[in-house]
Amino acid sequence: MAASDSEVGAAPRPKEAEKPIEPLRLPTVEEIRGQDIWNNCAVRSVVSGVMGGGLGLFMGLFLGALDNPLQQEEMTARQQFVYTTKQMGRRSLSSAKTFAVMGLIFSAAECVIEKARAKHDTTNTAVAGCVTGGALSAKAI
């Protein structure tokens, strides 16, 4: 049977070094203003739209470069380069617009739902995703 600390004659364990409790720090005026600005639904939506547009731009450039022309054997290197460059431009513009609209709608819907429900949870995200999908599919019809 193994000896336990509660037995007589057992050496006491040294206490672990206790970490001091740090006092709470109140936010500064600049931090509060920054939070107030970011909590505005219009600001949040515009920033999400711009960031979505930037992501779509880079994705379009990357995916547009992967498109191969159908008459690749008949085209010269210069024609292939011009075709690929035009395709990258078209694809990046299209992707940028789509991602910008998607980011704007999703962020606006999530913010409005969060303010209406006065809760910050995953239900807001799920409902905003449904609203975004419905809006994008209604636009496609």
N, C-alpha and C positions, 0 to 999 in steps of 0.2 A: 504494500500500500504506500502511495506517495505521500510525502509530508506536505501539509498545506500551511499557509501563513498564519492561520488561526491557532496552530498548535503551539504549545509552550516551547520556548527555546528557539523559535524561528526568528531570523533576523528581520527587522522592520525594513520595508521598502522605502527608498528615498522618494520624497515628493517630487513630482515633475515640476519643472520651472513653469510657473503660472505666467501667462502673457497678460500684460496690463491691458485693461479695457480702454479703448480710445474713445474720447468724447465725440458725440455727434457733431458734424459740421453743417451748419446752415448754408443753403445755397446763396451765392452772391446775386446781386441785382442783375448782372449780365446773364447769369445762368437762368434766372427766372424769365427774363425777357426772351431768351432763346427758346425756352420751352413753350412760352406763350405763342411765339411766332410759329413754331413747328406744330402746335396743336390746332392751328387754323387749317380747316379742310381745303381751302383754295390753295394755300401754299404747299401743303403736302401733295395735293393732286398734281399741281404744275411741276413740282420737283420730280415726282414719279414719272410723269409723262416725258420730261426731258431726259431722265436717266434711261427710260425704256427706249426712247428714240436713239440714244447713243448706243445702247446694246444692240438694237436692231440694225443700226448702221454697220457696226463691226461684223455682226453675223451675216448680213447681206454681202459684205465685201468678201468674207471668207467663203461663203457658199456659192457666190457668183463666180469665184475663181475656179471652182470645181466643175462648173458646167462645161461640157465638151461640145463643140459644134458638130452638127450632124454630118456635114461634108468635110470632115477633118482631113481626109486624104487629098482632097482637091484644093484645099486652101494653102496659101503660102504662110510662112511664119509670121509675116507682118499682118496678114488678114486674120490669122488666128489671134494675134495679140490685140488687134482692134476689136474683134468680136468679143473676146474675153473681157476687155476693159469696159465695153458698153454693157455687157451682161452684168458685170459687177456693179456698175452704176445703177442700172435698173433694179437689180435685186436689193441693193443696199437701200435705195430710196423706198421701195415697197416695204421692206422689213422694218425700216425706221418708222414709217407712218403706222404700220400695224402695231408694233410694240409700244409706240408712244400713246396711241389710243387705248391699247390694252392697259398700260400702266395708269393712265389718267382715270379711266373708268373704274378700275379695281380700287385704286387708292381713294377716289371720291366716295365710292359705295361703302367701302370699309369704314371710312371716317364718319360718314353720316349715320351708318348703322350703329357704330360705337357710341356716338353722341346720343342717339335716340334711346339706346338700351342702357346707357350709363354703365356699361361693363366692357372690360377688355379681355376677351377670351377667344377661343378658336371658332366659336359659332359665328362671330362677326366675319372672320376670314372665309369660312365656308359659304355663307350667304353672299358675301361680296364676289366670290368666285362664280357663284350661280348667276348673279346679276350681270357680271362681266361676260360670261359665256352666252347668256341670253341676248345681251345687247349686241355682241359681235355677230351672233347668228341671225338676228333680226336685220342687221345691216346687210348681210350677205343675200337676203331674200330679194 
